[in-house]
Amino acid sequence: MEDYLKAVYRLREQGGSITTQRIAEELGVTGPSVTNMIKRLDELHLLEHTRYQGVVLTTAGEKIALEVIRHHRLLELYLAETLGYSWDEVHEEAERLEHHLSDEMEARIEATLGFPTHDPHGDPIPSAEGIVQPLAGATLDQLPIGAPARIERAVDRDPDRLRYLGELGLYPGAIVTLLELMPFEGPLRIQVGDKEHIIGRSLASAIYASVD
Ligand SMILES: [Zn+2]
């Protein structure tokens, strides 16, 4: 149930209406099992499913989702900062541990990390009170040409793609400049540090950056 509520929250971060199909893709499960679970969660008043709005979390449902996401993102950062995991390895480990974190351990991890606000992918970590930093930035292909921008977050979860983005230096906090946007949905020429790279639109749309 926590995974479903978390999935709805994550899809909301990505924008657009939340359909059972999108939830099925996010969780890697079949349509009918999503339909069943959505019905159960609706009965428990954790979310509402309407034909026109799609799936919407109730206040109670959002509270549970925020707590799981807080666990997940704190664990990801802890694994990266303290145990030396790379950013393409943390998601799967955090996925396994997030439902088993006690309040005490959660508090100690948070204190050890110095009360962080973002995970290794740049996703905001909800505070214990459920306050979340707003999402900022535009995807790389939407940046103004020639203006240095600071990377905010990477929304990709595929380990191979994350590793590749990391090889190009496209981590949160790095400065990237869009040099050229090829026409007809063509690739992008970008500069990261003193290096130039060519990347496709699909990778570009996974990186959010903002111009100061
Ligand atoms: Zn993350």
Residues whose N, C-alpha, C, O or C-beta is under 5 A from the ligand:
A	BS01	ZN	E76 D119 H121 D123
